[in-house]
């Protein structure tokens, strides 16, 4: 923890960060009358449309009868007591963590006076809760309501050091002691005004804050006006009460001009109003949260004031734009901006006065440097000095300048970077004068540095520019694009402890002129080893090393007395994104005053206020939603076992953290044990959903990382996803019973089936046997038929063969008969010629014998008869199919069927070969055969 004297400070330079919340953001009415905070850090606002809750991430609104809430207090058990219009009661969480309102006004007895008007104040003192209206106060204790009547009429009431005070419109201030009101003597002066605040003051005194009569100090019966600067403010702007801040400062609310914060002497330290960033000038209430930051309930909106911060801001309300440089000179703070040079008396308060533009300096100011007791301003219009609060003459008005440096080893000379290169300035008896533009190089950079011999700068590569002895030209220009064989590129060139350093990837090198190479300074590199990759660094006048990284982030290595450095990076996180890129400006005045230029003004940083060991933030799992049920876990003191039905196995979590100073930099990291293996990457989205979770036990963990990079301890909630009914343990028992029954049933069925199968198998075997036997018989029958067919075929072939032989024999007989007939005719011729009777008789006898042989040979007739008998069926079918066929054509058909040749047919039919062809032609025509179809084949198909 920080020492108390370091924490308890309200800065008198600039204004703290202000965050305004409009009614469109919090979703309520415009007026906010009271503020409270619970033990989890959640804030509650008494709003005209209900009770508002803010957890740092999201807003919620809770309603009561008659809507308006005017007062809110929270007891140690977490009950939130509220008062509104003719209504009072408390909010408490139900089983799901939702805030449920319980009305206490119904406990007022039927014979008691009715509740009238607003409940303006709620107080918790000991075990009693007081609900104060103008006409009476209702005291809630042990479940009962009692009524405290005023002597005349109550105005307001206050609790100071656990003691309850009331204002009566005729009796002054009263203290509630032992169930009765005791008058504070000497306070009747307040009968003609309203007391809006009663605050603890030093040495057990009371500070009385009236609406329009100013401030008074009450000390044991003595009442004296507190004549001070704060008193003048109250009288002028009408006060609406106040708060004690950090035990040594006082916050005073006003009707007309915002708030002031003063010390115990009444000196105003800060004045915050609409002009300085407050969205409304009427502060109805103020509240100091647990981190010593200030909340304001306004007539229109809510405001957060980051008082417990080392940073304050001098922005547009002070007349400043983007700041490029600043310097303290002759008791004035000079600020170089994009609009010109502005000044403010360093010795005077910064609470009201704006900065003043120096005449003749309008335009872009790039740099401001105090060198040799003189303030130089590098400006778009040239280089000039500032003396006695005024801009002096231009040393060079022909070129715009970026910065100037001394030349080591050459007193009385300066070198300046301008738009066209570099220039030399010389100190003369009449002051600094422009001497010459350096020839030989026309590129420059505001971050250049020099060792007296060489000028170094970086533009894509590092340039070494060697000055001539007369400083009028660069004799040589050398370039370097690497510091060693492994590191490619050079990121920055800077001067630290009087030495020129070259940096790449957070490694620092010095130049070795003898070998024309670079040597690493491992000691300096070690300080940057674990830092983000930097773009540029610098050394301030206290030896601290500031560095810039990313697009717009910074940190500092703060130098200790022993020469070591302590890294401070997270402290500067509120400035991330606001620095002027490439033209960053950091001006260290002393150990308590550092000015940093930003795009919208100037930041004052007091390192002495920085908490070196910041408290860990707290993370909360705000809500847990499954199906149509939502558990508001952030409101629950105890979380019972959560069992999620399987049909709702898609769950949703929302997160929160009561960190209010830099809510835009809050990030959450989460992990669902049982589902996720690793923590998620930090995100600023405070919601996470999981779908299709398997049954089982889960544990949701979430941690928050605040703007300083500090991580909280994990918040956790455990839950169980129930299995679906078909995977429930009882279901598994049923499955086992069902399987056992199934096994038994199947076994019985299988046994019956086996018996039945054996029976049918027997029948099947019998059937197969019979089928086989039948098949064998059929095959035997077919075989016998085939044998019979083959026999018939063989017989037919044999018959045909015999027929052929018979025909051949018959043909031989025919030939023989023809031969014998020829012999007979020859014998007749011989007989006529023979004269010998004996010979004639022998020839006659021979002729008769031959004739007898011819007469008795009936083989041809037998042949024809045989052929007709053999081919009877064929001839019958032929006759039936072709009734007009002649016997002669039937004989020809038979001869063709017997595959006889034309010559054979001609001999049998006793016709010529041509006659056979003619007979075939006529037969084809009679049978109506196409020319291409074979006649013999056709006859065989009949």
ChimeraX attribute file (.defattr): number of C-alpha atoms within 10 A of each C-alpha:
attribute: neighborCount
match mode: 1-to-1
recipient: residues
	/A:1	9
	/A:2	14
	/A:3	9
	/A:4	9
	/A:5	10
	/A:6	12
	/A:7	18
	/A:8	18
	/A:9	19
	/A:10	23
	/A:11	23
	/A:12	17
	/A:13	22
	/A:14	25
	/A:15	28
	/A:16	27
	/A:17	18
	/A:18	21
	/A:19	19
	/A:20	17
	/A:21	14
	/A:22	16
	/A:23	14
	/A:24	10
	/A:25	12
	/A:26	18
	/A:27	13
	/A:28	22
	/A:29	19
	/A:30	18
	/A:31	24
	/A:32	30
	/A:33	23
	/A:34	26
	/A:35	25
	/A:36	20
	/A:37	22
	/A:38	19
	/A:39	12
	/A:40	16
	/A:41	19
	/A:42	19
	/A:43	19
	/A:44	23
	/A:45	27
	/A:46	26
	/A:47	28
	/A:48	20
	/A:49	22
	/A:50	24
	/A:51	29
	/A:52	23
	/A:53	20
	/A:54	20
	/A:55	22
	/A:56	19
	/A:57	19
	/A:58	15
	/A:59	15
	/A:60	14
	/A:61	17
	/A:62	18
	/A:63	17
	/A:64	23
	/A:65	14
	/A:66	13
	/A:67	16
	/A:68	26
	/A:69	31
	/A:70	27
	/A:71	27
	/A:72	28
	/A:73	24
	/A:74	20
	/A:75	16
	/A:76	9
	/A:77	10
	/A:78	18
	/A:79	16
	/A:80	22
	/A:81	25
	/A:82	31
	/A:83	30
	/A:84	29
	/A:85	20
	/A:86	16
	/A:87	23
	/A:88	28
	/A:89	21
	/A:90	19
	/A:91	21
	/A:92	17
	/A:93	18
	/A:94	14
	/A:95	13
	/A:96	17
	/A:97	20
	/A:98	19
	/A:99	20
	/A:100	14
	/A:101	20
	/A:102	14
	/A:103	17
	/A:104	19
	/A:105	18
	/A:106	12
	/A:107	13
	/A:108	16
	/A:109	12
	/A:110	8
	/A:111	6
	/A:112	9
	/A:113	11
	/A:114	11
	/A:115	18
	/A:116	13
	/A:117	13
	/A:118	21
	/A:119	27
	/A:120	23
	/A:121	23
	/A:122	27
	/A:123	23
	/A:124	19
	/A:125	14
	/A:126	10
	/A:127	9
	/A:128	12
	/A:129	19
	/A:130	24
	/A:131	30
	/A:132	26
	/A:133	26
	/A:134	22
	/A:135	19
	/A:136	20
	/A:137	24
	/A:138	23
	/A:139	18
	/A:140	20
	/A:141	13
	/A:142	7
	/A:143	7
	/A:144	12
	/A:145	19
	/A:146	15
	/A:147	16
	/A:148	18
	/A:149	15
	/A:150	21
	/A:151	14
	/A:152	13
	/A:153	16
	/A:154	23
	/A:155	23
	/A:156	21
	/A:157	27
	/A:158	20
	/A:159	18
	/A:160	13
	/A:161	10
	/A:162	11
	/A:163	12
	/A:164	18
	/A:165	21
	/A:166	25
	/A:167	27
	/A:168	24
	/A:169	22
	/A:170	17
	/A:171	23
	/A:172	23
	/A:173	27
	/A:174	22
	/A:175	18
	/A:176	14
	/A:177	11
	/A:178	7
	/A:179	7
	/A:180	12
	/A:181	18
	/A:182	15
	/A:183	18
	/A:184	19
	/A:185	15
	/A:186	16
	/A:187	19
	/A:188	16
	/A:189	13
	/A:190	19
	/A:191	16
	/A:192	11
	/A:193	14
	/A:194	20
	/A:195	29
	/A:196	23
	/A:197	23
	/A:198	25
	/A:199	20
	/A:200	19
	/A:201	20
	/A:202	12
	/A:203	7
	/A:204	12
	/A:205	14
	/A:206	19
	/A:207	22
	/A:208	27
	/A:209	27
	/A:210	23
	/A:211	22
	/A:212	20
	/A:213	21
	/A:214	23
	/A:215	27
	/A:216	18
	/A:217	21
	/A:218	23
	/A:219	14
	/A:220	12
	/A:221	9
	/A:222	12
	/A:223	17
	/A:224	13
	/A:225	14
	/A:226	19
	/A:227	14
	/A:228	16
	/A:229	13
	/A:230	25
	/A:231	23
	/A:232	16
	/A:233	21
	/A:234	27
	/A:235	16
	/A:236	16
	/A:237	19
	/A:238	23
	/A:239	32
	/A:240	24
	/A:241	24
	/A:242	25
	/A:243	21
	/A:244	19
	/A:245	22
	/A:246	19
	/A:247	15
	/A:248	15
	/A:249	22
	/A:250	24
	/A:251	23
	/A:252	27
	/A:253	32
	/A:254	27
	/A:255	21
	/A:256	17
	/A:257	23
	/A:258	26
	/A:259	29
	/A:260	22
	/A:261	24
	/A:262	24
	/A:263	19
	/A:264	14
	/A:265	13
	/A:266	18
	/A:267	15
	/A:268	22
	/A:269	21
	/A:270	23
	/A:271	22
	/A:272	20
	/A:273	19
	/A:274	15
	/A:275	15
	/A:276	20
	/A:277	20
	/A:278	24
	/A:279	21
	/A:280	21
	/A:281	21
	/A:282	27
	/A:283	31
	/A:284	23
	/A:285	24
	/A:286	27
	/A:287	21
	/A:288	21
	/A:289	17
	/A:290	11
	/A:291	15
	/A:292	18
	/A:293	19
	/A:294	20
	/A:295	23
	/A:296	27
	/A:297	26
	/A:298	25
	/A:299	19
	/A:300	19
	/A:301	25
	/A:302	26
	/A:303	22
	/A:304	22
	/A:305	22
	/A:306	22
	/A:307	25
	/A:308	22
	/A:309	24
	/A:310	23
	/A:311	27
	/A:312	23
	/A:313	23
	/A:314	26
	/A:315	22
	/A:316	16
	/A:317	19
	/A:318	22
	/A:319	15
	/A:320	25
	/A:321	22
	/A:322	22
	/A:323	31
	/A:324	28
	/A:325	28
	/A:326	27
	/A:327	23
	/A:328	20
	/A:329	20
	/A:330	16
	/A:331	13
	/A:332	17
	/A:333	17
	/A:334	27
	/A:335	29
	/A:336	31
	/A:337	28
	/A:338	19
	/A:339	16
	/A:340	22
	/A:341	31
	/A:342	23
	/A:343	21
	/A:344	21
	/A:345	18
	/A:346	15
	/A:347	9
	/A:348	11
	/A:349	15
	/A:350	21
	/A:351	20
	/A:352	13
	/A:353	13
	/A:354	17
	/A:355	20
	/A:356	16
	/A:357	20
	/A:358	16
	/A:359	12
	/A:360	12
	/A:361	21
	/A:362	18
	/A:363	15
	/A:364	20
	/A:365	27
	/A:366	25
	/A:367	27
	/A:368	28
	/A:369	21
	/A:370	14
	/A:371	12
	/A:372	10
	/A:373	9
	/A:374	15
	/A:375	20
	/A:376	24
	/A:377	31
	/A:378	26
	/A:379	29
	/A:380	23
	/A:381	18
	/A:382	19
	/A:383	27
	/A:384	22
	/A:385	19
	/A:386	21
	/A:387	14
	/A:388	10
	/A:389	18
	/A:390	14
	/A:391	18
	/A:392	17
	/A:393	13
	/A:394	18
	/A:395	17
	/A:396	18
	/A:397	15
	/A:398	13
	/A:399	17
	/A:400	20
	/A:401	30
	/A:402	25
	/A:403	24
	/A:404	27
	/A:405	18
	/A:406	20
	/A:407	19
	/A:408	13
	/A:409	10
	/A:410	10
	/A:411	11
	/A:412	13
	/A:413	20
	/A:414	21
	/A:415	25
	/A:416	24
	/A:417	25
	/A:418	27
	/A:419	17
	/A:420	15
	/A:421	18
	/A:422	27
	/A:423	23
	/A:424	21
	/A:425	20
	/A:426	16
	/A:427	14
	/A:428	10
	/A:429	7
	/A:430	6
	/A:431	9
	/A:432	17
	/A:433	17
	/A:434	19
	/A:435	18
	/A:436	15
	/A:437	20
	/A:438	20
	/A:439	16
	/A:440	16
	/A:441	16
	/A:442	13
	/A:443	15
	/A:444	21
	/A:445	19
	/A:446	21
	/A:447	21
	/A:448	21
	/A:449	24
	/A:450	22
	/A:451	15
	/A:452	14
	/A:453	17
	/A:454	18
	/A:455	19
	/A:456	24
	/A:457	24
	/A:458	24
	/A:459	13
	/A:460	13
	/A:461	16
	/A:462	21
	/A:463	20
	/A:464	19
	/A:465	21
	/A:466	19
	/A:467	20
	/A:468	15
	/A:469	10
	/A:470	6
	/A:471	19
	/A:472	17
	/A:473	19
	/A:474	19
	/A:475	14
	/A:476	13
	/A:477	14
	/A:478	11
	/A:479	15
	/A:480	14
	/A:481	15
	/A:482	18
	/A:483	23
	/A:484	13
	/A:485	6
	/A:486	7
	/A:487	13
	/A:488	12
	/A:489	17
	/A:490	19
	/A:491	22
	/A:492	24
	/A:493	24
	/A:494	22
	/A:495	17
	/A:496	15
	/A:497	9
	/A:498	11
	/A:499	13
	/A:500	17
	/A:501	24
	/A:502	28
	/A:503	23
	/A:504	20
	/A:505	18
	/A:506	22
	/A:507	23
	/A:508	24
	/A:509	22
	/A:510	16
	/A:511	16
	/A:512	10
	/A:513	8
	/A:514	6
	/A:515	7
	/A:516	7
	/A:517	14
	/A:518	17
	/A:519	14
	/A:520	17
	/A:521	14
	/A:522	12
	/A:523	10
	/A:524	16
	/A:525	16
	/A:526	13
	/A:527	16
	/A:528	18
	/A:529	13
	/A:530	9
	/A:531	14
	/A:532	16
	/A:533	17
	/A:534	21
	/A:535	20
	/A:536	21
	/A:537	21
	/A:538	17
	/A:539	19
	/A:540	15
	/A:541	10
	/A:542	13
	/A:543	17
	/A:544	19
	/A:545	19
	/A:546	19
	/A:547	22
	/A:548	21
	/A:549	16
	/A:550	13
	/A:551	14
	/A:552	17
	/A:553	23
	/A:554	26
	/A:555	21
	/A:556	21
	/A:557	19
	/A:558	18
	/A:559	15
	/A:560	12
	/A:561	7
	/A:562	6
	/A:563	8
	/A:564	10
	/A:565	17
	/A:566	13
	/A:567	16
	/A:568	17
	/A:569	18
	/A:570	16
	/A:571	22
	/A:572	17
	/A:573	18
	/A:574	18
	/A:575	16
	/A:576	16
	/A:577	15
	/A:578	17
	/A:579	26
	/A:580	19
	/A:581	16
	/A:582	14
	/A:583	16
	/A:584	21
	/A:585	21
	/A:586	22
	/A:587	19
	/A:588	21
	/A:589	14
	/A:590	11
	/A:591	11
	/A:592	13
	/A:593	15
	/A:594	16
	/A:595	23
	/A:596	24
	/A:597	29
	/A:598	29
	/A:599	19
	/A:600	19
	/A:601	23
	/A:602	29
	/A:603	25
	/A:604	24
	/A:605	25
	/A:606	19
	/A:607	20
	/A:608	15
	/A:609	21
	/A:610	18
	/A:611	17
	/A:612	12
	/A:613	9
	/A:614	12
	/A:615	12
	/A:616	15
	/A:617	17
	/A:618	20
	/A:619	26
	/A:620	24
	/A:621	24
	/A:622	22
	/A:623	21
	/A:624	23
	/A:625	17
	/A:626	18
	/A:627	14
	/A:628	6
	/A:629	11
	/A:630	16
	/A:631	20
	/A:632	21
	/A:633	23
	/A:634	21
	/A:635	23
	/A:636	20
	/A:637	12
	/A:638	9
	/A:639	14
	/A:640	12
	/A:641	10
	/A:642	15
	/A:643	13
	/A:644	21
	/A:645	17
	/A:646	19
	/A:647	15
	/A:648	17
	/A:649	21
	/A:650	18
	/A:651	18
	/A:652	16
	/A:653	21
	/A:654	21
	/A:655	27
	/A:656	26
	/A:657	30
	/A:658	18
	/A:659	22
	/A:660	20
	/A:661	23
	/A:662	16
	/A:663	16
	/A:664	12
	/A:665	17
	/A:666	25
	/A:667	21
	/A:668	23
	/A:669	21
	/A:670	24
	/A:671	20
	/A:672	19
	/A:673	15
	/A:674	13
	/A:675	14
	/A:676	11
	/A:677	9
	/A:678	10
	/A:679	14
	/A:680	13
	/A:681	10
	/A:682	14
	/A:683	15
	/A:684	15
	/A:685	13
	/A:686	21
	/A:687	16
	/A:688	13
	/A:689	12
	/A:690	13
	/A:691	10
	/A:692	11
	/A:693	16
	/A:694	17
	/A:695	17
	/A:696	14
	/A:697	15
	/A:698	17
	/A:699	14
	/A:700	20
	/A:701	20
	/A:702	25
	/A:703	26
	/A:704	30
	/A:705	24
	/A:706	25
	/A:707	21
	/A:708	18
	/A:709	16
	/A:710	15
	/A:711	19
	/A:712	19
	/A:713	15
	/A:714	17
	/A:715	16
	/A:716	16
	/A:717	18
	/A:718	16
	/A:719	16
	/A:720	18
	/A:721	21
	/A:722	20
	/A:723	17
	/A:724	15
	/A:725	13
	/A:726	11
	/A:727	12
	/A:728	13
	/A:729	12
	/A:730	11
	/A:731	13
	/A:732	13
	/A:733	11
	/A:734	13
	/A:735	15
	/A:736	12
	/A:737	12
	/A:738	13
	/A:739	13
	/A:740	12
	/A:741	12
	/A:742	14
	/A:743	13
	/A:744	12
	/A:745	13
	/A:746	14
	/A:747	12
	/A:748	12
	/A:749	13
	/A:750	14
	/A:751	12
	/A:752	12
	/A:753	14
	/A:754	13
	/A:755	12
	/A:756	12
	/A:757	14
	/A:758	12
	/A:759	12
	/A:760	14
	/A:761	14
	/A:762	12
	/A:763	12
	/A:764	14
	/A:765	13
	/A:766	12
	/A:767	13
	/A:768	14
	/A:769	12
	/A:770	12
	/A:771	14
	/A:772	14
	/A:773	12
	/A:774	12
	/A:775	14
	/A:776	13
	/A:777	12
	/A:778	13
	/A:779	14
	/A:780	12
	/A:781	12
	/A:782	14
	/A:783	13
	/A:784	12
	/A:785	12
	/A:786	14
	/A:787	12
	/A:788	13
	/A:789	14
	/A:790	12
	/A:791	13
	/A:792	13
	/A:793	13
	/A:794	12
	/A:795	14
	/A:796	15
	/A:797	12
	/A:798	13
	/A:799	15
	/A:800	16
	/A:801	13
	/A:802	14
	/A:803	19
	/A:804	15
	/A:805	12
	/A:806	19
	/A:807	21
	/A:808	14
	/A:809	16
	/A:810	21
	/A:811	19
	/A:812	12
	/A:813	17
	/A:814	19
	/A:815	13
	/A:816	13
	/A:817	18
	/A:818	13
	/A:819	12
	/A:820	17
	/A:821	16
	/A:822	12
	/A:823	15
	/A:824	20
	/A:825	13
	/A:826	12
	/A:827	17
	/A:828	16
	/A:829	11
	/A:830	14
	/A:831	19
	/A:832	9
	/A:833	10
	/A:834	13
	/A:835	10
	/A:836	10
	/A:837	10
	/A:838	10
	/A:839	13
	/A:840	18
	/A:841	12
	/A:842	13
	/A:843	18
	/A:844	16
	/A:845	12
	/A:846	15
	/A:847	21
	/A:848	13
	/A:849	13
	/A:850	17
	/A:851	15
	/A:852	11
	/A:853	13
	/A:854	17
	/A:855	10
	/A:856	9
	/A:857	13
	/A:858	12
	/A:859	16
	/A:860	17
	/A:861	11
	/A:862	13
	/A:863	17
	/A:864	14
	/A:865	11
	/A:866	14
	/A:867	19
	/A:868	16
	/A:869	11
	/A:870	15
	/A:871	13
	/A:872	13
	/A:873	11
	/A:874	19
	/A:875	19
	/A:876	13
	/A:877	12
	/A:878	17
	/A:879	15
	/A:880	11
	/A:881	12
	/A:882	12
	/A:883	10
	/A:884	11
	/A:885	15
	/A:886	13
	/A:887	11
	/A:888	12
	/A:889	16
	/A:890	18
	/A:891	17
	/A:892	21
	/A:893	22
	/A:894	22
	/A:895	20
	/A:896	19
	/A:897	17
	/A:898	17
	/A:899	14
	/A:900	15
	/A:901	12
	/A:902	18
	/A:903	14
	/A:904	17
	/A:905	21
	/A:906	18
	/A:907	15
	/A:908	18
	/A:909	15
	/A:910	12
	/A:911	13
	/A:912	14
	/A:913	16
	/A:914	12
	/A:915	15
	/A:916	21
	/A:917	13
	/A:918	12
	/A:919	17
	/A:920	18
	/A:921	15
	/A:922	13
	/A:923	20
	/A:924	17
	/A:925	12
	/A:926	14
	/A:927	17
	/A:928	9
	/A:929	14
	/A:930	10
	/A:931	10
	/A:932	6
	/A:933	10
	/A:934	11
	/A:935	20
	/A:936	15
	/A:937	11
	/A:938	13
	/A:939	15
	/A:940	13
	/A:941	8
	/A:942	10
